[in-house]
Amino acid sequence: FLNRLSEKMDLAKKSLEIGKTVKIITLKNTCH
């Protein structure tokens, strides 16, 4: 159970990081 919970947390962190990078990329594209 704890292992699954930690895996879900890792996935959430990864998705958050991906979302941040995507936002930065889109912001850069719109600026240029």
C-alpha positions as a Markdown table, in Angstrom:
| # | Residue | x | y | z |
|---|---|---|---|---|
| 1 | Phe | 0.0 | 0.0 | 0.0 |
| 2 | Leu | 2.7 | 2.4 | 1.0 |
| 3 | Asn | 4.7 | 1.6 | -2.2 |
| 4 | Arg | 1.7 | 2.3 | -4.4 |
| 5 | Leu | 1.2 | 5.6 | -2.6 |
| 6 | Ser | 4.8 | 6.7 | -3.1 |
| 7 | Glu | 4.5 | 5.7 | -6.8 |
| 8 | Lys | 1.4 | 7.8 | -7.2 |
| 9 | Met | 3.3 | 10.7 | -5.5 |
| 10 | Asp | 6.2 | 10.3 | -7.9 |
| 11 | Leu | 3.9 | 10.3 | -10.9 |
| 12 | Ala | 2.2 | 13.5 | -9.6 |
| 13 | Lys | 5.5 | 15.2 | -9.2 |
| 14 | Lys | 6.6 | 14.1 | -12.6 |
| 15 | Ser | 3.4 | 15.4 | -14.2 |
| 16 | Leu | 3.7 | 18.7 | -12.3 |
| 17 | Glu | 7.3 | 19.1 | -13.6 |
| 18 | Ile | 6.2 | 18.3 | -17.1 |
| 19 | Gly | 3.4 | 20.8 | -16.9 |
| 20 | Lys | 5.8 | 23.5 | -15.7 |
| 21 | Thr | 8.2 | 22.9 | -18.5 |
| 22 | Val | 5.4 | 22.9 | -21.0 |
| 23 | Lys | 4.1 | 26.2 | -19.7 |
| 24 | Ile | 7.6 | 27.7 | -19.9 |
| 25 | Ile | 8.0 | 26.5 | -23.5 |
| 26 | Thr | 4.6 | 27.9 | -24.5 |
| 27 | Leu | 5.4 | 31.2 | -22.8 |
| 28 | Lys | 8.8 | 31.4 | -24.7 |
| 29 | Asn | 7.0 | 30.6 | -28.0 |
| 30 | Thr | 4.3 | 33.2 | -27.5 |
| 31 | Cys | 7.0 | 35.8 | -26.5 |
| 32 | His | 9.0 | 35.3 | -29.7 |
